[in-house]
């Protein structure tokens, strides 16, 4: 059975790129454009990995990661944070929120897929 990945990304082009690349690698993908829907979708889709944009309208990706890590159903799901704003201290804040890994945008496909595979393998172990 295909591993499931929830992609929370408000930018249409980035969301489509992430989803297309993941689907081409055999993953089942659930795109979410509005962070306010992310946790509810995660509970119904039960992903093996959540890819979370940090800069979302209406709600912070950091807040969503913290909420997911505090949720009994979602806390064991690894989170790959993706952000265009990788300034000094951002990685520490992202990891403190509970993200298992993080990538700065623009994301290159090689490192992106390496991070995805590593987190899915870690979660399956």
N, C-alpha and C positions, 0 to 999 in steps of 0.2 A: 504494500500500500504506500502511496506517495506521502512523503512528509509534507506537512501543512505549514504555510508561512503567512502570517498576517502582516500586510504592508500598510503602515500608517504614514501617509505622505500627502500633503495638501497640494503640492505642485503637480499638475497633470502630467507634464513631460517626465519628471522624475519617477512618479508613480508608475506610469506606463513602462518606462525603461526597466525599473526594478522587476515589475511583474513579468514582462516579456523575457528578460534574462532568466529569471527563476523558473518560469514555465518551460523554457527551452532546455533546462537542466532536469526536468521531470518533477518539479515540485508542484503541489496544489497550492494556489495562491488566492488570498482573499484581500482585495484592495479596500482601503478605507481612506476617504478624503477628508473627513471631519473628525478631529480628535475626540469630539464629544461622543462619537459613536464607537470609539475604539475598544473600550473595555467590555461593553455589551457584546460587540461582535466577537471579541476574543473568547468570551464565555460560551458563545454558541458555536463558534468554529473550532475551538480547542486546538490552537496551533502548536507546532513543535518549536516555533521561533516567532518572535515579534520583531519586525524592523520598524523602528520608531523615529520619525523626524522630530527634532527637538523644537524647531521654530514652527509652531502651528498657530493658526488663528483660533481665538476663543479659549484655548486651553494650552498650557505648556506641556511639551513632551516629557519634561522632567517630572511634572506633577503626575502625569499618566503612568510613568515608570514606577514612581513611588506608590501610587495606588495599586498597580498590578502586583508589586512585590508585597503589598500588605493584604492581598486578597488570597484566601485559602485555595481557590480554584486555579489562580493564575501565577502564584508566587514561584513555582518551579519552572516556568517557561522562560528560557533565556531571552534577553533583549539585546538587539544590536541597534545602538543609537546612531543616527546619521544627522549631521548638522553642517550648515554652511558657515556657522560662526564658531570656529575653533580657536578661540583666543586663549590667552594665558589663564589657567585655572579652570577652563571649561571641562577638560577631560576629568579632572578631579570631581567637579560638581556632578557630571554625568555618571561617573562610577559611584559616587556617594548616593545618588538617587536609586541605584540598583542595576544599572546597565552592565551587562556582562562584557561588552566590547563597544568600541565606537569608531566611526570613520568620519573624516571630514569631507565635505563636498568641495569640488566635484569628485565623485566617486569613480575610480577606475574599476572595470569589470573584474580583473584578476584578483586584486585584494578584497573586493566585495564578495566574490564567490568563495574565496579562501576563508573569510570570516564567517560566512553563512555555514559552510560545511563544518568548520571547527566547532561552532556553537551547537549545531544539530547533532554532531557525533558526541559531544560532551553531554548533551541532554539525554541521548539514547543510551549512554553507558551505565 
